[in-house]
Amino acid sequence: MSAVLEATRELEEYLVLSDQEIAERIGSAREALGPRVVILGHHYQRDDVIRHADLFGDSYQLSLMASQTDADYIVFCGVHFMAESANVVGKPSQRVILPDLGAGCSMADMANIDQVEDSWEQLRDIGVLDSKVAPITYMNSTAAIKAFCGRNEGVVCTSSNAVPLFDIYLKEYDKMFFFPDQHLGRNTGAKFGIPLDKMVVWNPHEELGGNTPEQLHDAKLILWRGHCSVHGRFKPWHVDKIREEVPGVKVLVHPECTREVVEKSDLDGSTSFIIKTVENAPAGSKWAIGTEVNLVNRLAKRFPDQEIHLLAPDLCMCATMYRIAPQNLAWAMENLADGVVVNEIIVDDETKHYAGIALDRMISMTERPG
C-alpha cells in the first residue's frame, strides 16, 4: 500500500482528538520541520487555523511572501486557486500542499477553461475579436484561465489593482471580457463612468452568453456571470437596516458585493483596503463591514476602541475555506514530518508558464511610472 493511501486512511484518527492535542501535534510537526515549511493563512480562514500560520494575508500576497522564503513546503490554508497561484509563483523546488482538497472557491468554479475558450471562439465567430478585446481574469480563478489570459494579451487582476488595470486597458483596448466575478467588473467599470447598458453579462450556458451580436459589439465590458457566494449575500436592505440601528455608522464593503450594495455604502475596496481603513480610523469610529465574518470578527477584536459590526449579522462564512480545520492541518504537517507529501497542488509547466506571463503583466502594468 502506498504511503499516500496510508496517510489518507490516518486522517480519520485526527477527527477524534481534542483541540489541545491537535494544537500540540501541529506544534511538534512544525518544530521537526523547522524552516523547511511555511504555513500560510488567508484572511478569511478560521481563527483556530490562523493561530498556526507563519504568514497571513490575501491570496496573491501570501503566494509572493511564500516564494521569498527558503521553505521546501508551502502549506496553504486557503482554497484551491490560491494554492495553484503559490505553485505558479513559487520556486521550482517548493512544493505546495492544500490541507483539504475540498477547499475550493465557488466563484472560481463558475468559470472553467473549456467554457472560457468556447466563449472566446463565439466572440471570434461574430467578429467581436476583430476589434481589440482584452481578457481579464480576477485572481479568484483557475491557473488555466490565468494562462488563457497570458496567451491572449490579457492580465490577472486583484481587487486592489483592478482600477489601475482597467484604466490602462480602457485606454488601449476597445473592450474587456472580465471573469469570473461580474460584480467586481461592474463596480470597477462604474468608477470609469461606463454606463450599465454598455456592460453585458455573459451566461456560459447560453449561445452568445444570452446576448445578441449587436449587444456584444456595442458593449464596453463583457462580464462573466459569476459571483462570490459570501459577498453576493449582502443586500441593500442590510445597509438600510444597519443605518437605522447604528446612528453615525459608516458602511464599508468589498467590491465583490452587488452594485446596489456598493452604491448604498460609504466606502468599498479590497480586503487590504478594508483592513487599512479600520487601522487608520480614530477611536470611536463606527463601522458596518460587508465581507467574510472571520475577518470582521478579527478586526473587532483588534480594535476594541471602535464599534465594528458585520453588515449582516446572520452572514457570512466562506464555507469552502472553512473546510480546512486544524485536524487537516495536523494531518498534513505530520505526514510532511514523516517525509510523506499529501494533497500536493501541481500546475503543469505550460499552464504555469502562461499564467506567469499574465501575472507578470499585472505587476509590470501596476508598477508603471506615473
DRENDO-1510 file (C-alpha; in Angstrom, 1 decimal, always signed):
<recs>
REC; n; res; u; v; w
REC; 1; MET; +0.0; +0.0; +0.0 .
REC; 2; SER; +1.3; +3.4; -0.9 .
REC; 3; ALA; +2.4; +6.0; +1.7 .
REC; 4; VAL; -0.3; +8.4; +0.4 .
REC; 5; LEU; -3.1; +5.8; +0.9 .
REC; 6; GLU; -1.8; +5.1; +4.4 .
REC; 7; ALA; -1.7; +8.8; +5.2 .
REC; 8; THR; -5.3; +9.3; +3.8 .
REC; 9; ARG; -6.6; +6.5; +6.0 .
REC; 10; GLU; -4.9; +8.0; +9.0 .
REC; 11; LEU; -6.8; +11.3; +8.6 .
REC; 12; GLU; -9.7; +9.7; +10.4 .
REC; 13; GLU; -7.6; +9.3; +13.6 .
REC; 14; TYR; -7.3; +13.1; +13.9 .
REC; 15; LEU; -11.0; +13.7; +13.9 .
REC; 16; VAL; -11.4; +12.3; +17.5 .
REC; 17; LEU; -8.5; +14.3; +19.0 .
REC; 18; SER; -9.1; +17.2; +21.3 .
REC; 19; ASP; -8.3; +20.8; +20.2 .
REC; 20; GLN; -5.4; +20.8; +22.6 .
REC; 21; GLU; -3.9; +17.5; +21.3 .
REC; 22; ILE; -4.3; +18.8; +17.7 .
REC; 23; ALA; -2.5; +22.1; +18.5 .
REC; 24; GLU; +0.3; +20.2; +20.3 .
REC; 25; ARG; +0.8; +17.9; +17.3 .
REC; 26; ILE; +0.9; +20.8; +14.8 .
REC; 27; GLY; +3.4; +22.5; +17.0 .
REC; 28; SER; +5.6; +19.3; +17.2 .
REC; 29; ALA; +5.5; +18.8; +13.5 .
REC; 30; ARG; +6.4; +22.4; +12.9 .
REC; 31; GLU; +9.3; +22.1; +15.2 .
REC; 32; ALA; +10.5; +18.9; +13.5 .
REC; 33; LEU; +10.3; +20.5; +10.1 .
REC; 34; GLY; +11.8; +23.9; +11.1 .
REC; 35; PRO; +12.4; +26.4; +8.2 .
REC; 36; ARG; +11.6; +23.7; +5.7 .
REC; 37; VAL; +7.9; +24.5; +6.0 .
REC; 38; VAL; +5.9; +27.7; +5.9 .
REC; 39; ILE; +2.2; +27.8; +6.8 .
REC; 40; LEU; +0.0; +30.4; +5.1 .
REC; 41; GLY; -3.3; +31.6; +6.4 .
REC; 42; HIS; -5.8; +33.6; +4.3 .
REC; 43; HIS; -7.6; +36.5; +6.0 .
REC; 44; TYR; -10.9; +34.6; +5.7 .
REC; 45; GLN; -9.5; +31.5; +7.4 .
REC; 46; ARG; -11.0; +30.4; +10.8 .
REC; 47; ASP; -9.1; +31.5; +14.0 .
REC; 48; ASP; -8.2; +28.0; +15.1 .
REC; 49; VAL; -6.2; +27.6; +11.9 .
REC; 50; ILE; -4.9; +31.2; +11.6 .
REC; 51; ARG; -3.2; +30.8; +15.0 .
REC; 52; HIS; -0.8; +28.3; +13.5 .
REC; 53; ALA; +0.0; +30.4; +10.4 .
REC; 54; ASP; +3.5; +31.8; +9.9 .
REC; 55; LEU; +2.2; +34.3; +7.4 .
REC; 56; PHE; -1.3; +35.7; +6.8 .
REC; 57; GLY; -2.8; +38.0; +4.2 .
REC; 58; ASP; -4.6; +38.0; +0.9 .
REC; 59; SER; -4.2; +35.2; -1.6 .
REC; 60; TYR; -1.6; +36.6; -4.1 .
REC; 61; GLN; +0.2; +38.5; -1.3 .
REC; 62; LEU; +0.7; +35.1; +0.5 .
REC; 63; SER; +1.9; +33.4; -2.6 .
REC; 64; LEU; +4.6; +36.1; -3.1 .
REC; 65; MET; +5.7; +36.0; +0.5 .
REC; 66; ALA; +6.0; +32.3; +0.5 .
REC; 67; SER; +8.1; +32.4; -2.7 .
REC; 68; GLN; +10.5; +34.7; -0.9 .
REC; 69; THR; +11.2; +32.1; +1.8 .
REC; 70; ASP; +13.6; +29.2; +1.7 .
REC; 71; ALA; +10.9; +26.7; +2.7 .
REC; 72; ASP; +10.7; +23.4; +0.8 .
REC; 73; TYR; +7.0; +23.1; +1.6 .
REC; 74; ILE; +4.2; +25.7; +1.4 .
REC; 75; VAL; +1.1; +24.6; +3.4 .
REC; 76; PHE; -1.6; +26.9; +2.1 .
REC; 77; CYS; -4.6; +27.2; +4.4 .
REC; 78; GLY; -6.8; +28.8; +1.8 .
REC; 79; VAL; -8.6; +27.4; -1.2 .
REC; 80; HIS; -7.6; +25.6; -4.4 .
REC; 81; PHE; -6.9; +28.5; -6.8 .
REC; 82; MET; -4.7; +30.1; -4.1 .
REC; 83; ALA; -2.6; +27.0; -3.8 .
REC; 84; GLU; -2.3; +27.0; -7.6 .
REC; 85; SER; -1.0; +30.5; -7.6 .
REC; 86; ALA; +1.5; +29.6; -5.0 .
REC; 87; ASN; +2.8; +26.8; -7.2 .
REC; 88; VAL; +2.9; +29.2; -10.2 .
REC; 89; VAL; +5.0; +31.9; -8.5 .
REC; 90; GLY; +6.9; +29.8; -6.1 .
REC; 91; LYS; +10.5; +28.5; -6.5 .
REC; 92; PRO; +10.7; +25.3; -8.7 .
REC; 93; SER; +11.9; +23.4; -5.6 .
REC; 94; GLN; +8.9; +24.5; -3.5 .
REC; 95; ARG; +6.0; +22.1; -3.1 .
REC; 96; VAL; +2.5; +23.3; -2.3 .
REC; 97; ILE; +0.1; +21.5; +0.0 .
REC; 98; LEU; -3.6; +22.2; +0.4 .
REC; 99; PRO; -4.7; +20.5; +3.7 .
REC; 100; ASP; -8.1; +19.7; +2.3 .
REC; 101; LEU; -8.6; +19.2; -1.4 .
REC; 102; GLY; -12.3; +20.0; -1.0 .
REC; 103; ALA; -11.5; +23.6; -0.1 .
REC; 104; GLY; -12.4; +25.2; -3.4 .
REC; 105; CYS; -13.9; +28.6; -4.4 .
REC; 106; SER; -17.5; +28.7; -5.6 .
REC; 107; MET; -16.7; +31.8; -7.7 .
REC; 108; ALA; -13.7; +30.2; -9.4 .
REC; 109; ASP; -15.8; +27.1; -10.1 .
REC; 110; MET; -18.3; +29.3; -12.1 .
REC; 111; ALA; -15.8; +29.5; -15.0 .
REC; 112; ASN; -13.8; +26.6; -16.4 .
REC; 113; ILE; -11.3; +26.8; -19.2 .
REC; 114; ASP; -13.5; +24.9; -21.7 .
REC; 115; GLN; -16.3; +27.4; -21.2 .
REC; 116; VAL; -14.0; +30.4; -21.5 .
REC; 117; GLU; -12.3; +29.1; -24.7 .
REC; 118; ASP; -15.7; +28.4; -26.2 .
REC; 119; SER; -16.9; +31.8; -25.4 .
REC; 120; TRP; -13.8; +33.4; -26.9 .
REC; 121; GLU; -14.4; +31.5; -30.2 .
REC; 122; GLN; -18.1; +32.6; -30.2 .
REC; 123; LEU; -16.9; +36.2; -30.0 .
REC; 124; ARG; -14.4; +35.5; -32.8 .
REC; 125; ASP; -17.2; +34.0; -35.0 .
REC; 126; ILE; -19.3; +37.1; -34.8 .
REC; 127; GLY; -16.4; +39.4; -35.4 .
REC; 128; VAL; -16.1; +41.0; -31.9 .
REC; 129; LEU; -12.5; +40.0; -31.8 .
REC; 130; ASP; -11.8; +42.0; -35.0 .
REC; 131; SER; -11.6; +44.9; -32.5 .
REC; 132; LYS; -9.1; +44.9; -29.6 .
REC; 133; VAL; -10.6; +42.8; -26.8 .
REC; 134; ALA; -8.6; +42.1; -23.6 .
REC; 135; PRO; -9.5; +39.1; -21.4 .
REC; 136; ILE; -9.0; +39.9; -17.8 .
REC; 137; THR; -9.4; +37.4; -15.0 .
REC; 138; TYR; -9.8; +38.0; -11.3 .
REC; 139; MET; -7.2; +36.3; -9.1 .
REC; 140; ASN; -10.1; +34.1; -7.9 .
REC; 141; SER; -9.8; +31.8; -11.0 .
REC; 142; THR; -8.1; +28.7; -12.0 .
REC; 143; ALA; -4.5; +28.7; -13.3 .
REC; 144; ALA; -5.8; +27.5; -16.7 .
REC; 145; ILE; -7.9; +30.7; -17.0 .
REC; 146; LYS; -4.9; +32.8; -15.9 .
REC; 147; ALA; -2.9; +31.1; -18.6 .
REC; 148; PHE; -5.6; +31.8; -21.2 .
REC; 149; CYS; -5.2; +35.5; -20.4 .
REC; 150; GLY; -1.5; +35.2; -20.7 .
REC; 151; ARG; -1.8; +33.7; -24.2 .
REC; 152; ASN; -4.3; +36.4; -25.4 .
REC; 153; GLU; -2.7; +39.7; -24.3 .
REC; 154; GLY; -4.8; +39.7; -21.1 .
REC; 155; VAL; -3.9; +40.0; -17.5 .
REC; 156; VAL; -4.8; +38.9; -14.0 .
REC; 157; CYS; -6.2; +41.5; -11.5 .
REC; 158; THR; -6.8; +41.6; -7.8 .
REC; 159; SER; -9.5; +43.7; -6.1 .
REC; 160; SER; -6.7; +46.0; -5.0 .
REC; 161; ASN; -5.3; +46.8; -8.5 .
REC; 162; ALA; -8.5; +46.4; -10.7 .
REC; 163; VAL; -8.9; +50.1; -11.0 .
REC; 164; PRO; -5.4; +50.9; -12.4 .
REC; 165; LEU; -5.5; +47.9; -14.7 .
REC; 166; PHE; -9.0; +49.0; -16.0 .
REC; 167; ASP; -7.5; +52.5; -16.6 .
REC; 168; ILE; -4.8; +51.1; -18.8 .
REC; 169; TYR; -6.9; +48.6; -20.7 .
REC; 170; LEU; -9.8; +51.0; -21.3 .
REC; 171; LYS; -7.4; +53.4; -23.0 .
REC; 172; GLU; -5.6; +50.8; -25.0 .
REC; 173; TYR; -8.4; +48.3; -25.9 .
REC; 174; ASP; -11.9; +48.6; -27.4 .
REC; 175; LYS; -13.5; +46.4; -24.8 .
REC; 176; MET; -12.7; +43.9; -22.0 .
REC; 177; PHE; -14.0; +40.4; -21.3 .
REC; 178; PHE; -13.9; +40.1; -17.5 .
REC; 179; PHE; -14.3; +36.9; -15.5 .
REC; 180; PRO; -15.4; +35.3; -13.3 .
REC; 181; ASP; -16.9; +37.9; -10.9 .
REC; 182; GLN; -19.4; +40.1; -12.6 .
REC; 183; HIS; -19.8; +42.4; -9.6 .
REC; 184; LEU; -16.1; +43.3; -9.3 .
REC; 185; GLY; -16.1; +44.0; -13.0 .
REC; 186; ARG; -19.3; +46.1; -12.9 .
REC; 187; ASN; -18.3; +48.1; -9.8 .
REC; 188; THR; -14.8; +48.8; -11.3 .
REC; 189; GLY; -16.3; +49.8; -14.7 .
REC; 190; ALA; -18.7; +52.1; -12.9 .
REC; 191; LYS; -15.8; +54.0; -11.4 .
REC; 192; PHE; -14.8; +55.0; -15.0 .
REC; 193; GLY; -18.3; +56.1; -15.9 .
REC; 194; ILE; -19.2; +53.1; -18.1 .
REC; 195; PRO; -23.0; +53.0; -18.2 .
REC; 196; LEU; -24.7; +49.8; -17.3 .
REC; 197; ASP; -26.1; +49.4; -20.8 .
REC; 198; LYS; -22.5; +49.2; -22.1 .
REC; 199; MET; -21.9; +46.2; -19.7 .
REC; 200; VAL; -23.4; +42.9; -20.7 .
REC; 201; VAL; -23.5; +39.7; -18.7 .
REC; 202; TRP; -22.2; +36.5; -20.4 .
REC; 203; ASN; -24.1; +33.4; -19.3 .
REC; 204; PRO; -21.8; +30.5; -20.3 .
REC; 205; HIS; -24.8; +28.1; -20.6 .
REC; 206; GLU; -26.4; +30.1; -23.4 .
REC; 207; GLU; -25.4; +30.8; -27.0 .
REC; 208; LEU; -23.5; +34.1; -27.2 .
REC; 209; GLY; -23.9; +34.3; -23.4 .
REC; 210; GLY; -27.6; +35.1; -23.8 .
REC; 211; ASN; -26.8; +38.3; -25.8 .
REC; 212; THR; -27.4; +39.5; -29.4 .
REC; 213; PRO; -24.4; +40.1; -31.7 .
REC; 214; GLU; -25.3; +43.8; -31.6 .
REC; 215; GLN; -25.2; +43.9; -27.8 .
REC; 216; LEU; -21.8; +42.3; -27.8 .
REC; 217; HIS; -20.4; +44.6; -30.4 .
REC; 218; ASP; -21.7; +47.6; -28.6 .
REC; 219; ALA; -20.6; +46.6; -25.1 .
REC; 220; LYS; -17.5; +48.1; -23.4 .
REC; 221; LEU; -17.4; +45.4; -20.8 .
REC; 222; ILE; -18.5; +41.8; -21.1 .
REC; 223; LEU; -19.0; +40.4; -17.7 .
REC; 224; TRP; -18.9; +36.6; -16.9 .
REC; 225; ARG; -21.9; +35.5; -14.9 .
REC; 226; GLY; -20.1; +34.6; -11.7 .
REC; 227; HIS; -20.2; +35.9; -8.2 .
REC; 228; CYS; -18.9; +35.3; -4.7 .
REC; 229; SER; -21.2; +33.2; -2.6 .
REC; 230; VAL; -20.3; +35.2; +0.5 .
REC; 231; HIS; -20.3; +38.8; -0.7 .
REC; 232; GLY; -23.3; +38.2; -3.0 .
REC; 233; ARG; -25.5; +37.5; +0.0 .
REC; 234; PHE; -25.3; +41.1; +1.3 .
REC; 235; LYS; -28.4; +43.1; +0.2 .
REC; 236; PRO; -29.3; +46.8; +0.0 .
REC; 237; TRP; -31.8; +46.3; +2.9 .
REC; 238; HIS; -28.9; +45.2; +5.1 .
REC; 239; VAL; -27.3; +48.7; +4.6 .
REC; 240; ASP; -30.6; +50.4; +5.3 .
REC; 241; LYS; -31.2; +48.4; +8.5 .
REC; 242; ILE; -27.7; +48.9; +10.0 .
REC; 243; ARG; -28.0; +52.7; +9.4 .
REC; 244; GLU; -31.3; +52.7; +11.3 .
REC; 245; GLU; -29.9; +50.6; +14.2 .
REC; 246; VAL; -26.5; +52.3; +14.5 .
REC; 247; PRO; -26.6; +56.1; +14.0 .
REC; 248; GLY; -23.5; +57.5; +12.5 .
REC; 249; VAL; -22.2; +54.2; +11.2 .
REC; 250; LYS; -20.1; +54.1; +8.1 .
REC; 251; VAL; -20.7; +51.2; +5.7 .
REC; 252; LEU; -17.5; +49.6; +4.3 .
REC; 253; VAL; -17.9; +46.8; +1.8 .
REC; 254; HIS; -15.9; +44.6; -0.6 .
REC; 255; PRO; -16.4; +45.3; -4.4 .
REC; 256; GLU; -17.5; +41.7; -4.9 .
REC; 257; CYS; -20.8; +42.9; -3.4 .
REC; 258; THR; -23.6; +43.8; -5.8 .
REC; 259; ARG; -23.7; +47.2; -7.5 .
REC; 260; GLU; -26.8; +48.1; -5.4 .
REC; 261; VAL; -25.0; +47.4; -2.1 .
REC; 262; VAL; -21.8; +49.3; -3.2 .
REC; 263; GLU; -23.9; +52.3; -4.3 .
REC; 264; LYS; -25.6; +52.5; -0.8 .
REC; 265; SER; -22.3; +52.1; +1.0 .
REC; 266; ASP; -19.8; +54.8; +2.1 .
REC; 267; LEU; -16.7; +53.1; +1.0 .
REC; 268; ASP; -15.8; +50.0; -1.0 .
REC; 269; GLY; -12.4; +48.3; -1.5 .
REC; 270; SER; -10.3; +45.2; -1.3 .
REC; 271; THR; -9.6; +43.2; +1.8 .
REC; 272; SER; -6.4; +45.2; +2.4 .
REC; 273; PHE; -8.3; +48.4; +1.8 .
REC; 274; ILE; -10.9; +47.4; +4.4 .
REC; 275; ILE; -8.1; +46.5; +7.0 .
REC; 276; LYS; -6.2; +49.7; +6.4 .
REC; 277; THR; -9.3; +51.8; +6.6 .
REC; 278; VAL; -10.1; +50.4; +10.1 .
REC; 279; GLU; -6.4; +50.6; +11.1 .
REC; 280; ASN; -6.3; +54.3; +10.3 .
REC; 281; ALA; -9.7; +55.2; +11.8 .
REC; 282; PRO; -9.9; +57.1; +15.1 .
REC; 283; ALA; -11.2; +55.6; +18.3 .
REC; 284; GLY; -15.0; +55.8; +18.5 .
REC; 285; SER; -15.5; +55.1; +14.8 .
REC; 286; LYS; -18.5; +53.0; +13.9 .
REC; 287; TRP; -18.3; +50.5; +11.0 .
REC; 288; ALA; -20.6; +48.0; +9.4 .
REC; 289; ILE; -18.3; +45.9; +7.2 .
REC; 290; GLY; -19.6; +43.8; +4.3 .
REC; 291; THR; -17.1; +40.9; +4.0 .
REC; 292; GLU; -16.3; +37.5; +5.4 .
REC; 293; VAL; -17.2; +37.1; +9.1 .
REC; 294; ASN; -13.8; +35.8; +10.3 .
REC; 295; LEU; -12.1; +38.9; +9.1 .
REC; 296; VAL; -14.7; +41.2; +10.6 .
REC; 297; ASN; -14.6; +39.4; +13.9 .
REC; 298; ARG; -10.8; +39.6; +13.9 .
REC; 299; LEU; -10.9; +43.4; +13.3 .
REC; 300; ALA; -13.4; +43.9; +16.1 .
REC; 301; LYS; -11.0; +42.1; +18.5 .
REC; 302; ARG; -8.0; +44.1; +17.3 .
REC; 303; PHE; -9.8; +47.5; +17.6 .
REC; 304; PRO; -12.0; +47.4; +20.7 .
REC; 305; ASP; -12.0; +51.2; +20.8 .
REC; 306; GLN; -14.0; +51.2; +17.6 .
REC; 307; GLU; -17.6; +49.8; +17.1 .
REC; 308; ILE; -17.4; +47.2; +14.4 .
REC; 309; HIS; -20.4; +45.3; +13.1 .
REC; 310; LEU; -20.8; +42.7; +10.4 .
REC; 311; LEU; -23.1; +44.3; +7.8 .
REC; 312; ALA; -25.5; +41.3; +8.1 .
REC; 313; PRO; -25.1; +39.5; +11.4 .
REC; 314; ASP; -26.6; +36.3; +10.2 .
REC; 315; LEU; -23.9; +36.0; +7.4 .
REC; 316; CYS; -21.3; +35.3; +6.0 .
REC; 317; MET; -18.7; +32.5; +6.4 .
REC; 318; CYS; -16.7; +31.2; +3.5 .
REC; 319; ALA; -17.9; +27.6; +3.8 .
REC; 320; THR; -15.4; +26.2; +1.4 .
REC; 321; MET; -12.4; +27.7; +3.1 .
REC; 322; TYR; -13.9; +26.6; +6.4 .
REC; 323; ARG; -13.3; +23.0; +5.3 .
REC; 324; ILE; -9.7; +23.4; +6.3 .
REC; 325; ALA; -9.8; +22.6; +10.0 .
REC; 326; PRO; -6.9; +22.1; +12.5 .
REC; 327; GLN; -7.3; +18.4; +12.0 .
REC; 328; ASN; -6.5; +18.7; +8.3 .
REC; 329; LEU; -3.5; +20.9; +9.1 .
REC; 330; ALA; -2.2; +18.4; +11.7 .
REC; 331; TRP; -2.6; +15.5; +9.3 .
REC; 332; ALA; -0.7; +17.4; +6.5 .
REC; 333; MET; +2.0; +18.6; +8.8 .
REC; 334; GLU; +2.7; +15.2; +10.5 .
REC; 335; ASN; +2.8; +13.5; +7.1 .
REC; 336; LEU; +5.4; +16.1; +5.9 .
REC; 337; ALA; +7.4; +15.5; +9.1 .
REC; 338; ASP; +7.4; +11.8; +8.2 .
REC; 339; GLY; +8.5; +12.5; +4.6 .
REC; 340; VAL; +5.1; +12.0; +3.0 .
REC; 341; VAL; +3.7; +14.8; +0.8 .
REC; 342; VAL; -0.1; +14.7; +0.8 .
REC; 343; ASN; -2.6; +16.8; -1.2 .
REC; 344; GLU; +0.1; +18.4; -3.4 .
REC; 345; ILE; -1.1; +21.0; -5.8 .
REC; 346; ILE; +0.9; +20.9; -9.1 .
REC; 347; VAL; +0.2; +23.1; -12.1 .
REC; 348; ASP; +1.6; +21.7; -15.4 .
REC; 349; ASP; +4.6; +23.5; -16.9 .
REC; 350; GLU; +2.8; +25.1; -19.9 .
REC; 351; THR; -0.1; +26.4; -17.8 .
REC; 352; LYS; +2.4; +27.7; -15.3 .
REC; 353; HIS; +4.3; +29.5; -18.0 .
REC; 354; TYR; +1.4; +31.4; -19.5 .
REC; 355; ALA; -0.3; +32.0; -16.1 .
REC; 356; GLY; +3.1; +33.5; -15.0 .
REC; 357; ILE; +3.0; +35.8; -18.1 .
REC; 358; ALA; -0.4; +37.1; -17.1 .
REC; 359; LEU; +0.7; +37.7; -13.5 .
REC; 360; ASP; +4.0; +39.3; -14.6 .
REC; 361; ARG; +2.0; +41.6; -16.9 .
REC; 362; MET; -0.2; +42.6; -13.9 .
REC; 363; ILE; +2.9; +43.5; -11.9 .
REC; 364; SER; +4.6; +45.4; -14.7 .
REC; 365; MET; +1.4; +47.4; -15.6 .
REC; 366; THR; +0.6; +48.4; -12.0 .
REC; 367; GLU; +4.2; +49.5; -11.4 .
REC; 368; ARG; +4.3; +51.8; -14.4 .
REC; 369; PRO; +5.8; +55.2; -13.6 .
REC; 370; GLY; +3.3; +58.0; -13.2 .
</recs>
